[in-house]
Amino acid sequence: CTIMKNMKKVGILTFHFSNHNYGAVLQAFASYVILKKYGYSPTIINLLPVKDNTIKSFFKSFLTGSIKFELFRKRYLKQTKKIFTLENLRKLNEYFDIFYVGSDQIWRPSMAKSLLEHYFLDFVDEEKIKISYAVSFGINEWNEDEKLTNSIKYLISRFDKVLVREIQGVEICSNKFNIKAECVLDPTLLLSKDDYVELFNLKDRNKKSKFIGIYLLSDKELKGDISKKINSQLCAPHINMYGNIINLFGFNIFHFNHVRTWLNHILNSELIITDSFHCMVFSIIFKRNFIIINNKYRGNNRILNLLEPLNLMSRFCEKPETFDLTKYLTPIDFDSISIKLSKEITNSITLLLRGLNQTI
């Protein structure tokens, strides 16, 4: 009882609220679990961009299956009440000892939009511990106007520890904000395969699977060229890990899979074909062969920053319009990958705990 009373309360601020992005909810989950593992009492700060509580919105989320993401959050994550205002954010200082931002592209201006300065903790009191973990700017260079740049420069200077996910983030912090930042792994990589299998009761078939798992952010319904190439080049069945089209009342509606189903598909696929960073991450965690499709519109820094140090650049298909899938079928040496990852995991956890004012 004494230990529980002394547990420091941590408010996690991140992009947790998506109703279609598996990586977004799982990175929030991973941060939550890691903090609990090291003796903290975490809560997701339920900051939302817009109010959308209409009956039409609820009905749509039920039909499309996107309600499964909200059910996932309610089951696995402790959250504050919904927050939409700066005033209510400031009230959190009365409750939390530490404020943790990350991971994902929460420092990307085009994604955070009007909430950007909140993700730099503009509402947090001076004396509170402030740490970022594996945050991403999602860009190579910071090109915002002088007013916003000066505001961010002040806010980030208040952080006790700045940990980013990509080397480009280190450079932006140094060149634009005169702040020392260090690179760490995405929080999803801090948990093991066994952690996910146990936490979500995943079913590992323990035998070579006979299907290819496909998760393409740029082609949710698999109507594009990549799917056609798979059909023509690989004589193997494939599944759409996103979900499937169902017919309701004469209408074809895309219905999302549950987060657990998405993870199970990765775990049991013979090969993963994706343009998603987090799908790639879980392919590595579950030791499944994968091919990364270049998606230039979403940015590849986060993908390349992980592939390069692990010597996995051979899995990156830069020109999908002309590629031959059969050239990417050589099995990955996951034993050597595990050795390299183990060192990075230890380093990332050490830096995180230092930021939280704790030694490993």
C-alpha positions in Angstrom: 0.0 0.0 0.0 2.8 2.4 0.8 4.5 1.7 -2.5 1.2 2.3 -4.4 0.7 5.7 -2.7 4.2 6.8 -3.6 4.0 5.9 -7.3 4.6 8.9 -9.5 1.7 9.8 -11.7 2.6 10.2 -15.4 0.4 11.9 -18.0 1.0 10.6 -21.5 0.2 13.0 -24.3 0.3 11.4 -27.8 -1.8 10.6 -30.9 -3.8 7.8 -29.3 -7.2 8.7 -30.7 -7.2 7.3 -34.2 -10.1 5.0 -35.2 -8.2 3.5 -38.1 -4.5 3.5 -37.3 -3.2 0.4 -35.6 0.3 1.8 -35.0 -1.1 4.9 -33.3 -3.0 3.0 -30.6 -0.3 0.4 -30.1 2.5 2.9 -29.6 0.3 4.6 -26.9 -0.3 1.2 -25.4 3.4 0.4 -25.4 4.3 3.6 -23.6 1.6 2.9 -21.1 2.8 -0.6 -20.4 6.5 0.3 -20.2 5.8 3.1 -17.6 3.8 0.7 -15.5 6.5 -1.9 -15.7 9.0 0.6 -14.2 6.8 1.5 -11.3 4.9 4.5 -12.5 1.2 5.2 -12.6 0.4 6.3 -16.2 -2.7 7.8 -17.7 -3.4 8.8 -21.3 -4.2 12.5 -21.5 -7.4 12.3 -23.7 -6.8 15.5 -25.7 -8.9 15.4 -28.8 -8.9 17.7 -31.8 -12.6 18.0 -32.4 -15.9 17.2 -30.8 -17.9 14.6 -32.8 -20.5 13.0 -30.6 -23.3 12.9 -33.1 -25.6 9.9 -33.6 -24.5 9.8 -37.2 -20.8 9.5 -36.2 -21.5 6.7 -33.7 -23.6 4.8 -36.3 -20.8 5.1 -38.9 -18.1 3.9 -36.4 -20.3 0.9 -35.7 -20.8 0.0 -39.3 -17.2 0.4 -40.3 -15.8 -1.3 -37.2 -13.8 1.7 -36.2 -15.6 1.5 -32.8 -13.2 -1.4 -32.1 -10.4 1.1 -31.6 -12.3 3.0 -28.9 -13.2 -0.3 -27.3 -9.5 -1.2 -27.3 -8.6 2.1 -25.6 -11.3 1.6 -22.9 -10.1 -1.9 -22.2 -6.3 -1.4 -22.2 -5.6 2.2 -21.4 -6.5 4.4 -18.4 -7.5 7.8 -19.8 -8.5 11.2 -18.5 -11.9 12.6 -19.4 -12.1 14.1 -22.9 -10.2 17.4 -23.1 -10.7 20.1 -25.7 -9.5 23.3 -24.0 -6.3 24.8 -22.6 -8.1 25.5 -19.4 -8.8 21.8 -18.8 -5.3 20.9 -19.8 -3.9 23.2 -17.1 -5.9 21.5 -14.4 -3.9 18.4 -15.0 -1.0 20.0 -13.1 -3.0 19.3 -10.0 -2.9 15.5 -10.7 0.3 14.5 -12.5 3.9 14.6 -11.3 5.4 13.9 -14.7 4.3 14.8 -18.2 5.5 12.5 -21.0 4.9 13.2 -24.7 5.4 10.6 -27.4 5.8 8.8 -29.5 4.7 9.2 -33.1 4.6 12.4 -35.3 3.1 14.7 -32.6 5.7 17.4 -33.3 4.8 17.5 -37.0 3.1 20.8 -37.6 0.9 19.6 -40.4 -0.5 16.8 -38.2 -0.7 18.5 -34.8 -2.1 21.7 -36.4 -3.7 24.1 -33.8 -2.7 21.7 -31.0 1.0 21.7 -31.8 2.1 23.9 -28.8 0.1 21.6 -26.4 2.3 18.7 -27.6 5.2 20.8 -26.5 3.5 21.0 -23.1 2.6 24.7 -23.1 0.1 24.0 -20.3 2.5 22.4 -17.9 3.9 24.2 -14.8 7.6 25.0 -14.6 8.4 22.7 -11.7 6.9 19.5 -13.3 9.1 16.9 -14.9 8.7 17.1 -18.7 10.1 14.4 -21.1 9.6 13.5 -24.7 10.1 9.9 -25.8 10.5 8.8 -29.4 8.7 11.8 -30.8 8.9 12.6 -34.4 8.9 15.8 -36.4 8.0 13.7 -39.5 10.0 16.1 -41.7 13.6 16.6 -42.7 13.7 20.4 -42.0 11.7 22.8 -39.8 10.4 25.6 -42.1 7.8 27.2 -39.8 7.5 31.0 -39.3 9.6 32.9 -36.8 6.8 33.4 -34.3 6.0 29.7 -34.0 9.6 28.8 -34.1 10.4 31.1 -31.1 7.5 29.8 -29.2 8.5 26.2 -29.7 12.1 27.1 -28.9 11.0 28.4 -25.5 8.7 25.5 -24.8 11.2 22.7 -25.7 13.9 24.4 -23.5 11.7 23.6 -20.5 12.0 19.8 -21.1 14.1 17.7 -18.7 14.9 15.2 -21.5 14.3 15.3 -25.2 14.3 11.9 -26.8 13.3 11.6 -30.5 12.8 8.8 -32.9 14.8 9.9 -35.9 18.2 11.4 -36.5 16.5 14.2 -38.4 14.8 15.1 -35.1 18.1 15.4 -33.4 19.3 17.8 -36.1 16.2 19.9 -36.0 16.4 20.2 -32.2 20.1 21.3 -32.5 19.9 23.6 -35.5 16.5 25.3 -34.8 16.0 25.1 -31.1 19.6 24.9 -29.7 18.6 21.8 -27.7 20.4 18.5 -27.3 18.2 15.5 -28.3 19.0 11.8 -28.4 17.6 9.0 -30.6 15.6 6.1 -29.1 13.5 3.3 -30.4 9.8 3.5 -30.8 8.1 2.3 -27.6 6.5 -0.6 -29.4 10.0 -2.1 -29.7 10.6 -2.0 -26.0 8.2 -4.9 -25.5 8.9 -8.4 -26.7 7.0 -10.9 -28.8 6.1 -12.8 -25.7 4.8 -9.6 -24.1 2.4 -9.0 -26.9 1.3 -12.7 -27.2 0.6 -12.8 -23.5 -1.1 -9.4 -23.2 -3.4 -9.9 -26.2 -3.7 -13.7 -26.0 -2.4 -14.0 -29.6 -2.4 -17.4 -31.3 1.0 -18.4 -32.7 0.4 -21.4 -35.0 4.1 -22.4 -34.6 4.3 -23.6 -38.2 5.0 -22.0 -41.5 1.9 -20.1 -42.6 0.6 -20.2 -46.1 -0.6 -16.7 -46.6 0.8 -13.2 -47.3 -0.3 -10.4 -45.1 -0.8 -7.0 -46.8 -1.2 -3.7 -45.0 -1.0 -0.7 -47.3 -1.9 2.7 -45.9 -2.0 4.1 -49.4 -4.4 1.4 -50.6 -6.7 0.4 -47.8 -9.0 -1.7 -50.0 -6.2 -3.3 -52.1 -7.4 -2.1 -55.5 -4.1 -0.8 -56.7 -1.0 -2.0 -58.5 0.7 -3.6 -55.6 -2.1 -6.0 -55.0 -2.2 -6.8 -58.8 1.6 -7.5 -58.7 1.1 -9.9 -55.8 -1.5 -11.8 -57.7 0.6 -12.0 -60.8 4.1 -12.6 -59.3 3.4 -14.7 -56.2 1.3 -17.8 -56.3 0.1 -17.6 -52.7 -3.1 -16.5 -51.0 -3.1 -13.1 -49.3 -5.2 -11.3 -46.8 -5.9 -7.6 -46.3 -4.8 -6.9 -42.7 -6.8 -3.7 -42.6 -10.1 -5.5 -42.8 -12.6 -6.4 -45.5 -15.6 -5.2 -47.5 -18.9 -6.3 -46.2 -22.4 -5.8 -47.7 -25.0 -4.1 -45.5 -28.4 -3.2 -46.8 -27.1 -3.4 -50.4 -24.1 -1.1 -49.7 -20.4 -2.2 -49.8 -18.8 -0.9 -46.6 -15.1 -1.3 -45.6 -15.0 -2.9 -42.1 -11.9 -2.6 -40.0 -10.3 -5.5 -38.1 -9.8 -5.5 -34.4 -6.3 -4.5 -33.1 -5.8 -8.0 -31.8 -6.8 -9.5 -35.2 -4.3 -7.2 -36.9 -1.5 -8.4 -34.7 -2.5 -12.0 -35.2 -2.3 -11.6 -39.0 1.3 -10.3 -38.6 2.2 -13.1 -36.2 0.9 -15.8 -38.6 1.8 -14.5 -42.0 4.5 -16.1 -44.1 5.4 -12.7 -45.5 4.3 -9.1 -44.8 4.0 -6.5 -47.5 3.5 -3.0 -46.1 4.2 0.8 -46.4 3.6 1.2 -42.7 6.3 1.9 -40.1 4.5 0.2 -37.2 3.6 -2.8 -39.4 7.3 -3.1 -40.2 8.1 -2.8 -36.5 5.8 -5.7 -35.5 7.1 -7.8 -38.4 10.5 -7.4 -36.8 9.2 -8.1 -33.3 7.4 -11.3 -34.4 10.3 -12.3 -36.7 8.3 -12.3 -39.9 9.8 -11.7 -43.3 8.6 -8.4 -44.8 8.9 -6.0 -47.7 8.6 -2.3 -47.2 6.9 -0.4 -50.1 8.1 3.2 -50.6 5.3 5.6 -49.8 6.8 9.0 -50.6 3.7 10.9 -49.7 3.9 9.8 -46.0 7.6 10.1 -45.6 10.2 7.4 -45.1 12.6 8.8 -42.5 11.2 6.7 -39.6 11.4 3.6 -41.7 14.9 4.2 -43.0 16.2 5.2 -39.5 15.3 1.7 -38.3 16.2 -0.3 -41.4 19.7 1.1 -41.9 21.3 0.3 -38.4 19.7 -3.2 -38.6 21.2 -3.8 -42.1 17.7 -4.3 -43.5 17.8 -1.9 -46.4 17.4 -4.8 -48.8 13.8 -5.1 -47.6 13.0 -1.5 -48.8 11.4 -1.3 -52.3 12.1 2.2 -53.5 10.3 2.0 -56.8 7.1 -0.1 -56.3 5.8 0.7 -59.8 8.6 -1.4 -61.4 9.6 -3.8 -58.7 9.8 -7.6 -58.8 8.5 -9.1 -55.6 10.4 -12.3 -56.0 13.7 -10.4 -55.5 12.7 -9.7 -51.9 12.0 -13.2 -50.7 15.3 -14.1 -49.1 14.6 -14.9 -45.4 15.8 -12.3 -42.9 18.5 -13.3 -40.4 16.6 -12.5 -37.3 19.2 -13.9 -34.9 21.6 -11.1 -35.9 18.8 -8.5 -35.8 17.9 -9.6 -32.3 21.5 -9.0 -31.1 21.6 -5.5 -32.5 18.1 -4.6 -31.3 18.9 -5.8 -27.8 21.6 -3.2 -27.4 19.3 -0.4 -28.7 16.5 -1.5 -26.4 18.8 -1.3 -23.3 20.0 2.1 -24.4 16.5 3.5 -25.0 15.2 2.3 -21.7 18.2 3.7 -19.9 17.7 7.1 -21.5 13.9 7.0 -20.7 14.5 6.3 -17.0 17.2 9.0 -16.8 14.6 11.4 -18.1 12.2 10.2 -15.5 14.9 10.8 -12.8 15.3 7.1 -12.2 18.3 4.8 -12.6 18.1 1.4 -14.3 
